[in-house]
């Protein structure tokens, strides 16, 4: 699935002979996103991690921190989406 994500303009998922999804990898991930980010940060020399809704970032990071270490979206992978649409894992 990683190759499909990197190389394909569009992907299709077929389950039991039916086309269940057809779109670009980016749009499939956006449609199936939970719209959350995980923020790793330091406060008083201790490392913390929290997950928040993306909309909470509109007014800035909603908690006290000394340093932001990383921010990562929690978007699904194509494999996650395949499992969601087909009910099957890749073998």
HELIX and SHEET records of a PDB file:
HELIX    1   1 UNK A    2  UNK A    7  1                                   6    
HELIX    2   2 UNK A   25  UNK A   31  1                                   7    
HELIX    3   3 UNK A   54  UNK A   59  5                                   6    
HELIX    4   4 UNK A   78  UNK A   86  1                                   9    
SHEET    1   A 2 UNK A  11  UNK A  15  0                                        
SHEET    2   A 2 UNK A  18  UNK A  23 -1                                        
SHEET    1   B 3 UNK A  46  UNK A  53  0                                        
SHEET    2   B 3 UNK A  36  UNK A  43 -1                                        
SHEET    3   B 3 UNK A  67  UNK A  73 -1                                        
END                                                                             
